[in-house]
Amino acid sequence: MKYVNEYRDPELGKKLLEKIKRDSHKHIRLMEFCGGHTVAIFKHGLRQLLPSNIEMLSGPGCPVCVTASTDLDRAIAMGKLPNVIITSFGDMVRVPGSSCSLQKAKAEGADVRIVYSAQDALKIAQENPKKSIIFIGIGFETTAPTIAASILQAEQEKIKNYYVLSLHKVCPPIMKAILDLGEVKLDGIICPGHVSAIIGARPYQFLPDDYHIACAISGFEPVDILLAVDSLVEQIESGQPRVDITYRRGVKEEGNEAALRLMEKVFEIGEADWRGIGIVPESGLKIRPEYEKFDAAKNFKVKIGPGREPKGCICGAVLRGVSTPLECKLFRVTCTPERPIGPCMVSSEGSCATYYEYGGRKTNR
Ligand code: SF4
């Protein structure tokens, strides 16, 4: 498979590891912000293979995990309204809100359906003209353009019973928020590959300019990750941070202009509530007033109480990179992928599920 097999080449991986070991002298701390990168790093045992002076942390890059419990509570409350069908990606349905999950609401009678895309939700809307179909829009800049396209399609085809609860988030502001919290000190960031395919490299420029942090946009194969780490080591050792694209086959400097235009047509920047972090200004995507007839938040008013996190769950600290799942007393004891207590164990890209699956150990911390 061209563009994949060469990035899984063990010989190339070995050579890169040797180079990283040779060139890396300082104790450095790197964070990957993308849940897909966390999975790749653990799956290929890269934390153990990297020299011990390179510390790797995981950040808030799993869209299911970062959805605030109050947003989930709102979705659940909407699902309990008469004649409403909630449509959602699968993982989201199992995430516990303050008092129940969408799965539990379904067991109690709400009409909750798992879909694989916003297009599936649109189809349900066409097939059920007497019902209101609410699609729970989660994800970063990667998924937002397709949700925008679904809204434009609904407009064009005059589908009047399709709504989106936009819980979309954007990546660069949360990087800034994590740094400004000052809880973790970072030397370099492995920037997300899929998000960067949409937004390009420029939105990260504040990281080297304002925070003196090295950046490398990485792909998802083991050699991709090692290329990114190699670039970060070189930038940090030379004291000259920049934004490097080491995933050239997937990311262009300017991003995907057509997808960006689509996203900007339907969404505008607004604040967003992040699990474990709280409200972060300009870190979310809201539906523009021109399309508010498709906005579930504007068309379905529900009352919800203050959000609550599952007792004993430290997902918030895990998402901020302050703690690892191994520091949670419930990890593997009462919280497992079969019986998840917090979102980071529900999502296949969540840190807790990744540690569980690939046996994360207390090395490299
Ligand atoms: Fe939350 Fe479970 Fe992870 Fe603990 S192990 S932080 S309870 S998801």
Boltz pocket constraint, residues with backbone or C-beta under 6 A from the ligand:
constraints:
  - pocket:
      binder: B
      contacts: [[A, 311], [A, 312], [A, 313], [A, 314], [A, 315], [A, 318], [A, 325], [A, 328], [A, 329], [A, 330], [A, 331], [A, 332], [A, 335], [A, 336], [A, 340], [A, 341], [A, 342], [A, 343], [A, 344], [A, 345], [A, 346], [A, 352]]
      max_distance: 6.0
